């Protein structure tokens, strides 16, 4: 199986547009495709694919609970926590579940076993099918602050549905924070979607730098290519990053997108761009 993350350094560049259209295009051409919507804080692939979700499971995350009967208030738990999720006071241990990364360090290293781990709901994972694509959608509950745990579980469920020759497409969250790292860390290739604007170039630089730090090979797709004049291609050449394809700015594409349609089914120019992008990506894989 091949895992391809479609990401960007900023929002609004066209990640979901490319993810949903590429997934359905490949499925239409006989590939076994799984699309995982890893943008769990605002999943929107279903707006375009309109899947029939047949299964929903509750997603949980473990965090410590303080049991004071045997606790000696030594403070070791707070010293071991790299995320400041515990605060050792002279009379009690304060726990901040939203900061906890469920690493179990405090619980395992507590000398009196006073910090057992307890699971709590953080969201849900929806599974279904649409246009021949298997769809896995992570959806974080309102008020939850830790998206990475749900992203990991969403991608795990996607891999469980995969076959030996499956293509997994990860619709990544925007930006280059922990959520981005969690999404791409196990993938085989990263497609970075950018736009020829000052913001687009600035955030593309950060995204490429992050991919290189994680030793992940990446390529770039320039969306709305004819709008700006910044030298995205020149930058990519200097960074030794291949431009996998370009998508022209088009009013027809914008109209189709605004209607929630699959663009490659309506516009031959967009379909040709997808074919070019995938052919160049396939060579990398």
C-alpha positions as CSV (number, residue, x, y, z in Angstrom):
1,X,0.0,0.0,0.0
2,X,1.1,3.5,-0.7
3,X,0.3,6.5,1.6
4,X,0.2,9.9,0.1
5,X,-0.4,13.0,2.3
6,X,-1.9,16.1,0.6
7,X,-0.9,19.1,2.7
8,X,0.0,22.7,2.6
9,X,1.6,25.4,4.8
10,X,-1.6,27.3,5.0
11,X,-5.4,26.9,4.6
12,X,-7.3,27.7,1.5
13,X,-4.8,26.4,-1.1
14,X,-7.0,23.6,-2.4
15,X,-6.0,20.5,-0.3
16,X,-9.4,19.1,0.0
17,X,-10.2,19.9,-3.7
18,X,-7.2,17.9,-4.8
19,X,-7.7,15.1,-2.3
20,X,-11.3,14.4,-3.1
21,X,-10.9,14.7,-6.9
22,X,-7.7,12.7,-7.0
23,X,-9.3,9.9,-4.8
24,X,-12.4,9.6,-7.0
25,X,-10.3,9.9,-10.2
26,X,-8.1,7.0,-9.2
27,X,-11.1,4.9,-8.0
28,X,-12.8,5.5,-11.4
29,X,-9.6,4.1,-13.0
30,X,-9.7,0.9,-11.1
31,X,-7.5,1.7,-8.1
32,X,-8.4,0.6,-4.5
33,X,-8.5,4.0,-2.8
34,X,-9.0,5.0,0.8
35,X,-9.4,8.7,1.7
36,X,-8.7,9.7,5.3
37,X,-9.9,13.1,6.3
38,X,-7.2,14.0,8.9
39,X,-8.4,17.6,9.3
40,X,-10.3,16.5,12.3
41,X,-11.0,20.0,13.6
42,X,-12.9,20.8,10.4
43,X,-13.4,17.8,8.2
44,X,-15.0,18.8,4.9
45,X,-14.2,16.0,2.4
46,X,-17.7,14.7,2.9
47,X,-19.1,18.0,1.6
48,X,-17.9,17.0,-1.9
49,X,-18.1,13.2,-1.6
50,X,-21.4,13.0,0.3
51,X,-20.6,9.5,1.7
52,X,-23.0,7.1,3.2
53,X,-21.4,6.6,6.6
54,X,-22.2,3.1,7.8
55,X,-20.2,2.9,10.9
56,X,-19.2,5.4,13.6
57,X,-16.9,4.6,16.5
58,X,-16.1,6.7,19.6
59,X,-12.6,8.0,19.8
60,X,-11.0,8.2,23.2
61,X,-7.8,9.5,24.7
62,X,-6.2,8.5,28.0
63,X,-5.2,10.9,30.7
64,X,-4.0,10.5,34.3
65,X,-6.3,10.6,37.3
66,X,-4.9,11.5,40.8
67,X,-5.6,9.1,43.6
68,X,-4.3,10.7,46.8
69,X,-4.5,7.8,49.2
70,X,-0.9,6.6,48.7
71,X,0.5,9.7,47.0
72,X,3.6,11.1,48.8
73,X,3.5,14.3,46.7
74,X,7.1,13.7,45.6
75,X,6.5,15.7,42.4
76,X,8.2,13.2,40.1
77,X,5.1,13.1,37.9
78,X,5.4,16.8,37.1
79,X,9.1,16.5,36.5
80,X,8.6,13.7,33.9
81,X,5.8,15.5,32.0
82,X,7.3,17.3,29.0
83,X,3.9,18.9,28.2
84,X,3.1,20.6,31.6
85,X,0.0,18.6,32.0
86,X,0.6,18.1,35.7
87,X,1.4,20.6,38.4
88,X,2.7,19.3,41.8
89,X,1.5,21.5,44.6
90,X,2.4,21.1,48.3
91,X,-1.0,19.6,49.0
92,X,-2.2,18.1,45.7
93,X,-1.5,17.2,42.1
94,X,-3.3,19.2,39.5
95,X,-4.0,17.6,36.1
96,X,-4.8,19.4,32.9
97,X,-6.3,16.7,30.6
98,X,-6.3,19.0,27.5
99,X,-2.5,19.3,27.7
100,X,-1.9,15.6,28.1
101,X,-0.3,13.6,25.2
102,X,-1.2,10.2,26.7
103,X,2.5,9.2,26.8
104,X,1.9,7.3,30.1
105,X,5.2,8.5,31.6
106,X,3.7,10.0,34.8
107,X,1.5,6.9,35.4
108,X,4.3,4.3,34.7
109,X,7.0,6.2,36.7
110,X,4.8,7.1,39.7
111,X,6.4,5.2,42.7
112,X,3.1,4.8,44.5
113,X,0.9,4.1,41.4
114,X,-1.2,7.1,42.3
115,X,-1.8,8.2,38.7
116,X,-3.8,5.5,36.8
117,X,-4.8,6.4,33.3
118,X,-8.5,6.9,32.4
119,X,-10.0,7.1,28.9
120,X,-12.3,9.9,27.9
121,X,-14.1,10.7,24.7
122,X,-12.5,13.2,22.3
123,X,-14.5,12.7,19.2
124,X,-15.6,10.1,16.6
125,X,-14.5,8.3,13.5
126,X,-17.0,7.9,10.7
127,X,-16.5,5.2,8.0
128,X,-18.3,4.8,4.7
129,X,-18.0,4.8,0.9
130,X,-18.7,7.1,-2.0
131,X,-17.8,7.1,-5.7
132,X,-15.9,3.8,-5.1
133,X,-13.7,5.4,-2.4
134,X,-13.5,4.1,1.1
135,X,-13.8,7.2,3.4
136,X,-12.5,7.5,7.0
137,X,-13.4,10.8,8.7
138,X,-12.1,11.9,12.1
139,X,-14.3,14.5,13.8
140,X,-13.0,16.2,17.0
141,X,-15.6,17.2,19.6
142,X,-16.2,20.9,20.2
143,X,-14.0,22.1,23.1
144,X,-11.3,19.5,22.6
145,X,-7.8,20.9,22.1
146,X,-5.6,17.9,21.3
147,X,-6.2,16.9,17.7
148,X,-3.1,14.6,17.3
149,X,-4.6,11.7,19.2
150,X,-7.7,11.6,16.9
151,X,-5.6,12.0,13.8
152,X,-3.5,9.0,14.8
153,X,-6.6,6.9,15.4
154,X,-8.2,8.0,12.1
155,X,-5.1,7.1,10.1
156,X,-4.9,3.7,11.9
157,X,-8.5,2.9,10.9
158,X,-7.6,3.9,7.3
159,X,-4.7,1.5,7.3
160,X,-6.9,-1.3,8.7
161,X,-9.2,-1.0,5.7
162,X,-6.2,-1.1,3.2
163,X,-5.2,-3.9,1.0
164,X,-1.7,-4.7,-0.2
165,X,-2.2,-2.6,-3.4
166,X,-4.3,0.2,-1.9
167,X,-3.6,3.9,-2.3
168,X,-4.2,5.8,0.9
169,X,-4.7,9.6,0.5
170,X,-4.5,11.7,3.7
171,X,-6.3,15.0,3.5
172,X,-4.1,16.9,6.0
173,X,-4.9,19.7,8.3
174,X,-3.6,23.2,7.3
175,X,-0.3,24.6,8.6
176,X,2.8,22.9,9.9
177,X,1.9,22.3,13.5
178,X,1.8,19.0,15.5
179,X,-1.3,18.0,13.5
180,X,0.6,18.3,10.2
181,X,3.5,16.3,11.6
182,X,1.2,13.6,13.0
183,X,-0.4,13.2,9.5
184,X,2.7,12.9,7.4
185,X,5.1,11.1,9.7
186,X,4.2,7.6,8.4
187,X,3.4,8.5,4.8
188,X,5.4,7.6,1.8
189,X,5.2,10.9,-0.1
190,X,3.8,14.4,0.6
191,X,2.1,16.6,-2.0
192,X,2.2,20.2,-1.0
193,X,-0.5,22.4,-2.5
194,X,0.5,26.1,-2.8
195,X,-0.6,29.3,-4.5
196,X,1.4,32.0,-6.1
197,X,1.0,34.6,-3.4
198,X,3.2,36.1,-0.7
199,X,1.5,34.0,2.0
200,X,1.6,30.9,-0.2
201,X,5.4,31.2,-0.8
202,X,6.2,32.0,2.8
203,X,4.2,29.0,4.2
204,X,5.5,26.7,1.4
205,X,9.0,27.4,2.6
206,X,8.0,26.3,6.1
207,X,6.2,23.2,4.9
208,X,9.2,22.1,2.8
209,X,11.6,22.7,5.7
210,X,9.4,20.6,8.0
211,X,9.2,17.7,5.5
212,X,13.0,17.8,5.1
213,X,13.4,17.8,8.9
214,X,11.2,14.7,9.0
215,X,13.1,13.1,6.1
216,X,9.9,13.0,4.0
217,X,10.1,13.4,0.2
218,X,7.7,16.0,-1.1
219,X,6.5,17.6,-4.3
220,X,4.6,20.8,-5.1
221,X,1.3,21.5,-6.9
222,X,0.7,25.1,-7.8
223,X,-3.0,25.9,-7.6
224,X,-4.5,29.0,-9.3
225,X,-1.3,29.2,-11.3
226,X,-2.0,32.2,-13.5
227,X,-3.1,34.6,-10.7
228,X,0.2,35.6,-9.1
229,X,3.7,36.4,-10.3
230,X,5.9,35.0,-7.5
231,X,8.6,32.6,-8.5
232,X,7.3,29.5,-6.9
233,X,9.0,27.3,-9.5
234,X,12.3,29.0,-9.0
235,X,12.2,28.4,-5.3
236,X,11.3,24.8,-5.8
237,X,14.2,24.3,-8.2
238,X,16.6,25.8,-5.7
239,X,15.3,23.5,-3.0
240,X,15.5,20.5,-5.3
241,X,11.7,19.9,-4.9
242,X,9.8,18.8,-8.0
243,X,6.7,20.8,-9.2
244,X,4.3,17.9,-9.8
245,X,1.8,20.0,-11.7
246,X,-0.1,23.2,-12.1
247,X,-3.8,24.1,-12.0
248,X,-4.8,27.2,-13.9
249,X,-7.0,29.8,-12.2
250,X,-10.4,29.2,-13.8
251,X,-13.9,30.6,-13.2
252,X,-15.4,27.3,-14.2
253,X,-13.3,25.5,-11.6
254,X,-14.5,28.0,-9.0
255,X,-18.1,27.5,-10.0
256,X,-17.9,23.8,-9.8
257,X,-16.2,23.9,-6.5
258,X,-18.8,26.3,-5.1
259,X,-21.5,23.8,-6.0
260,X,-19.7,21.0,-4.1
261,X,-19.1,19.1,-7.3
262,X,-16.3,16.8,-8.4
263,X,-14.4,19.0,-10.8
264,X,-12.7,16.3,-12.9
265,X,-16.0,15.0,-13.9
266,X,-17.0,18.3,-15.5
267,X,-13.8,19.9,-16.8
268,X,-11.4,18.2,-19.0
269,X,-8.6,20.7,-18.3
270,X,-8.8,19.9,-14.6
271,X,-8.9,16.1,-15.3
272,X,-5.7,16.5,-17.4
273,X,-4.0,18.4,-14.6
274,X,-4.9,15.5,-12.2
275,X,-3.5,12.9,-14.6
276,X,-0.2,14.9,-14.8
277,X,0.0,15.3,-11.0
278,X,-0.6,11.6,-10.3
279,X,1.8,10.4,-13.1
280,X,4.6,12.5,-11.5
281,X,3.6,11.3,-8.0
282,X,3.5,7.7,-9.1
283,X,7.1,7.9,-10.3
284,X,8.1,9.1,-6.9
285,X,6.3,6.2,-5.2
